[in-house]
Amino acid sequence: MKNIPAKTLFLFFLCHVSLQLFSQGLKEPAKKYQVKIRVYDKETQEELTGAYLKLVNLTKNKLVDSTVVLDGYATFTLERGFDYDIVGQRTKYLTKRANFNAACYLQDPQKVFCIAGIEIENMSRLGGGTDLIEGAIGMKRIRLNDVFKVENIHYDFNKSNIRPDAAKELDKLIQLLIDNPGVSVELGSHTDSRSGADYNLNLSQKRAESAVNYIVGHGKIAKNRISAKGYGEEQLVNKCADGVNCTEIEHAANRRTEIKITGYAVNGVPIDIKQ
């Protein structure tokens, strides 16, 4: 089964890009941005007609606009000085949350705007203080048993309690489950091969349960949507089994947390996602 890094899903802010329009001869920062978004299937690269896009002003915590992509593109107008999320939804696809921050110059004057989850394809000036930004958002189809590695879930040695840094990453999983209310998942915890197999299996189960309890408690996620599974050292991703000499980096690759899709429903009706 192919592991797909969580950074390719969660909309949550994973390939931060800053664009400096000054370097391209655009001397004055725009007052508004017309953002033209193309939506496509991340695997097949085909355009996704029928995707529903929402524009949310995060600064004002307000839904600004929404549309269904029917002719290949959706166009939104964004104002300088605000932080926005563009949320893409479509049946049988994981919700995609991309970010267009038109206020990041307030933190760094060298940046005109910042993006995450949007692939910029072209930029031009429309006049009247408006820049046209053409870009694309890729969405991933939901498939049964797809596994996604969750980055930066760390535990103290020989413990299963949730550390503050791990809590921040689990909050992203909470957002994923909120954005995709029809998706059910398994949270799996894995160890390296050091220590006994039974000990590792028990510790990984406790860690998985601790993470699930955090998600259910803090995110108010229904318990029947997420299960805990400790795998111990049963599913190593490299050669580092008992007795094999490995580096710390190689051992670390086996100490991981993963999310596996176990089911999908629309309006309570189960949908076949085996293919």
Beta strands, then each sheet from edge to edge (+ up, - down):
strand 1: 3-5
strand 2: 17-19
strand 3: 32-41
strand 4: 52-57
strand 5: 62-68
strand 6: 73-79
strand 7: 83-89
strand 8: 96-101
strand 9: 113-116
strand 10: 119-127
strand 11: 130-139
strand 12: 147-150
strand 13: 183-190
strand 14: 226-232
strand 15: 257-266
strand 16: 269-270
sheet 1: 1+ 12+ 15- 13+ 14+
sheet 2: 1+ 12+ 15- 16+
sheet 3: 2+ 9- 8+ 7- 4+ 5-
sheet 4: 6+ 3- 11- 10+
end
